[in-house]
Amino acid sequence: MADSSMVYTLTPELSFSPSTARAKTTYKIGSKLVNTETRHTEYKVGNFALNNLEQHIRKYGSAFLNSGGGTLTIGIADDGTVVGVNISSESRIKRIISDEFKAFKPSVGSSYYEVDFVPTDEWDRFIIEIHIRAGEDDEIYADGEDKMYIRRDGSVQGPLWPLYRYLENVELRVYKMCWVAFGKVLQIKFCSHACPLGVKFWTYIVAYCLKLN
């Protein structure tokens, strides 16, 4: 008979950091990774993803900055199959990434992300890993078009529009501080542990409701 006093708890998800995200020094084309897409991992496949790098940085850069950080990996299929991409210029790719992050609101410097070009067993194909740190707790990160995103497990929600687009006469930092504090109150009141959606989730909900009105 099972011990009724035994309590099973879920293992909490480890916080993301670029140093722990780097699990490989090389990839094998055609192999399949054990790890799937998670809250902190997004796969994009082929040169199509590379050709649309700007929009991926806007979407997933904002989502990871607002949701605890993560890695955008280009050259891996959704099912974990290693495909790789052809790279003509590493400097051009880094410049695109840098330009997009600089256009964010607030602007995102190079200390918040790292770019790795990981080789495969085929000399002309690479995997691009873009490791993005979590943003500051009192900031909400939108792309250059004022669109912001949040990350859920294996998916992205958005675009959501920052509240300051609808409250132009309200000082932005005061608004952020108020809603961050409001979110923390909700966490304490309704969650015995840290809410996986994060404090910023409540800010987005309020912004969305005001947009509907």
Secondary structure by P-SEA (a helix, b strand, c coil): cccccbbbbcccccccccccccccccccccccccccccccbbbbbcaaaaaaaaaaaaaaaaaaaaccccccccccccccccbbbbbccaaaaaaaaaaaaaacccccccccccccccccccccbbbbbbbbcccccccccccccccccccccccccccccccccccccccaaaaaaaaaaaaaaaaaaccccccccccaaaaaaaaaaaaac
